[in-house]
Amino acid sequence: MLPPPIDQGTVLIIGATEGIGRELSRQLSRRVRTLVLVDRRAGRLEPLRDELLARNPTLGVLVHQCDICDPHQVDALLAFLEAHFVRVDVLVNNAAVGNRGLYAEERWGQVEETLQANVWAPALLTHRLLGPMLQRGRGGVLNIGSGAAQLFLPGSATFAATQRFLDGFTEALRLEVEDRGIAVTRVAPGPLWEAGVEDWEGGVAPFFHISLARCAREALVGFERGAPLVYPGFGHRWVMRLLPLLPRRLKRSLGRLALRGLERETLLSPQAPGLAAGRQVLLAGEPSPA
Ligand SMILES: NC(=O)c1ccc[n+]([C@@H]2O[C@H](COP(=O)([O-])OP(=O)(O)OC[C@H]3O[C@@H](n4cnc5c(N)ncnc54)[C@H](OP(=O)(O)O)[C@@H]3O)[C@@H](O)[C@H]2O)c1
């Protein structure tokens, strides 16, 4: 398999201004010819563009505001790429929505948004951008998923299921295009931390945490080596490798424990929205893989 055309290429990053997407943008800004930064909130794209240009004044940067859950905005993004004659060499499907709440008590709108951001949008964008890559015989798709794909996660039924979609999608797509010059990789991180931000509430041992910067670095190394799947971080990687060896029965027991933990957490913290009250906690990243 050819390595993805990162050096001097054009890389499109969805969800570029926060978290892993921002770290990928920073690390790629030293190497690529052009970055196309896409995110949904106004006012965050331009500061990132200016930061990256300050680091590398020869970098080409295009920014576009787009909510990938909105089909019209995705059409507008594709039209924007066409209008600017952008030839996307590498697509990074990074933006995702995670939520916590008992499925029956979730708002349907929240379930729908999770499905659209985590399933519909990466599928559509890949479909639209893969054809031209295949015509050129070079390209890459980097799907940022989650270790949650391997877990039975009560309280995150929709999120965990969307991660299974990304797993199956990435593996099948890779087999279809690996001999045609296209690199396809899924990254499945565990708990991450950002320097200066102490917002992790998952109760996971620090051994499993890695920084966003390291996650992005390991993602890129794996992608360029042609790895089908990257589990960033030593501790997380070993847990993820051992999980498939567990019988489903045992995984269900772990899921029950996770549910008890979630209920306790909700009951003990007066600030935490109650599961029983049907309110949901929007997560920046993924739920606790306890
Ligand atoms: N952080 C973790 O611990 C962790 C662990 C495992 C896996 N992951 C995975 O890594 C990826 C990135 O996670 P992250 O923690 O870096 O996320 P993040 O900090 O929330 O950043 C994601 C970016 O994508 C944007 N975004 C979300 N929905 C969007 C939409 N519909 N349209 C356009 N942009 C949208 C977000 O905007 P808003 O700020 O407006 O939401 C944000 O700027 C996700 O796929 C996640 O599942 C993260």
The ligand as a Tripos MOL2 file, in Angstrom:
@<TRIPOS>MOLECULE
LIG
   48    52     1     0     0
SMALL
NO_CHARGES

@<TRIPOS>ATOM
      1 N1        -11.2590   13.2970   23.4630 N.am      1 LIG1
      2 C1        -11.3420   12.0040   23.7480 C.2       1 LIG1
      3 O1        -11.1530   11.5840   24.9030 O.2       1 LIG1
      4 C2        -11.6350   10.9920   22.6550 C.ar      1 LIG1
      5 C3        -11.4650    9.6750   22.9620 C.ar      1 LIG1
      6 C4        -11.7400    8.7270   21.9880 C.ar      1 LIG1
      7 C5        -12.1590    9.1050   20.7430 C.ar      1 LIG1
      8 N2        -12.3270   10.4060   20.4430 N.ar      1 LIG1
      9 C6        -12.7790   10.7310   19.0860 C.3       1 LIG1
     10 O2        -11.9220   11.6940   18.5040 O.3       1 LIG1
     11 C7        -12.6450   12.5680   17.6430 C.3       1 LIG1
     12 C8        -12.4100   13.9920   18.0530 C.3       1 LIG1
     13 O3        -12.7370   14.0870   19.4170 O.3       1 LIG1
     14 P1        -12.2900   15.3180   20.3060 P.3       1 LIG1
     15 O4        -12.4170   14.9080   21.7230 O.co2     1 LIG1
     16 O5        -11.0080   15.8400   19.7950 O.co2     1 LIG1
     17 O6        -13.5310   16.2640   19.9940 O.3       1 LIG1
     18 P2        -13.7390   17.8230   20.2980 P.3       1 LIG1
     19 O7        -12.6780   18.3270   21.2030 O.co2     1 LIG1
     20 O8        -15.1450   17.9550   20.6950 O.co2     1 LIG1
     21 O9        -13.5070   18.4230   18.8410 O.3       1 LIG1
     22 C9        -14.3160   18.0360   17.7810 C.3       1 LIG1
     23 C10       -14.5120   19.2160   16.8730 C.3       1 LIG1
     24 O10       -15.4770   18.8270   15.8950 O.3       1 LIG1
     25 C11       -16.5220   19.7930   15.9020 C.3       1 LIG1
     26 N3        -17.7980   19.2160   15.5340 N.ar      1 LIG1
     27 C12       -18.6160   18.4570   16.2850 C.ar      1 LIG1
     28 N4        -19.7370   18.1940   15.6130 N.ar      1 LIG1
     29 C13       -19.6270   18.8020   14.4140 C.ar      1 LIG1
     30 C14       -20.4840   18.9390   13.3000 C.ar      1 LIG1
     31 N5        -21.6990   18.4000   13.2970 N.pl3     1 LIG1
     32 N6        -20.0550   19.6340   12.2280 N.ar      1 LIG1
     33 C15       -18.8370   20.2110   12.2230 C.ar      1 LIG1
     34 N7        -17.9800   20.1540   13.2630 N.ar      1 LIG1
     35 C16       -18.3830   19.4500   14.3560 C.ar      1 LIG1
     36 C17       -16.5810   20.2750   17.3370 C.3       1 LIG1
     37 O11       -17.2950   21.4910   17.4150 O.3       1 LIG1
     38 P3        -18.0890   21.8220   18.7890 P.3       1 LIG1
     39 O12       -17.0460   22.2520   19.7540 O.co2     1 LIG1
     40 O13       -19.0460   22.8760   18.3710 O.co2     1 LIG1
     41 O14       -18.7710   20.5570   19.2240 O.co2     1 LIG1
     42 C18       -15.1130   20.4170   17.6360 C.3       1 LIG1
     43 O15       -14.5770   21.6060   17.1460 O.3       1 LIG1
     44 C19       -14.1070   12.1450   17.7510 C.3       1 LIG1
     45 O16       -14.3790   11.3080   16.6550 O.3       1 LIG1
     46 C20       -14.1680   11.3710   19.0590 C.3       1 LIG1
     47 O17       -15.1790   10.3830   19.0600 O.3       1 LIG1
     48 C21       -12.0720   11.3740   21.3780 C.ar      1 LIG1
@<TRIPOS>BOND
     1     1     2 1
     2     2     3 2
     3     2     4 1
     4     4     5 ar
     5     4    48 ar
     6     5     6 ar
     7     6     7 ar
     8     7     8 ar
     9     8     9 1
    10     8    48 ar
    11     9    10 1
    12     9    46 1
    13    10    11 1
    14    11    12 1
    15    11    44 1
    16    12    13 1
    17    13    14 1
    18    14    15 2
    19    14    16 1
    20    14    17 1
    21    17    18 1
    22    18    19 2
    23    18    20 1
    24    18    21 1
    25    21    22 1
    26    22    23 1
    27    23    24 1
    28    23    42 1
    29    24    25 1
    30    25    26 1
    31    25    36 1
    32    26    27 ar
    33    26    35 ar
    34    27    28 ar
    35    28    29 ar
    36    29    30 ar
    37    29    35 ar
    38    30    31 1
    39    30    32 ar
    40    32    33 ar
    41    33    34 ar
    42    34    35 ar
    43    36    37 1
    44    36    42 1
    45    37    38 1
    46    38    39 2
    47    38    40 1
    48    38    41 1
    49    42    43 1
    50    44    45 1
    51    44    46 1
    52    46    47 1
@<TRIPOS>SUBSTRUCTURE
     1 LIG1         1 GROUP 0 **** ****
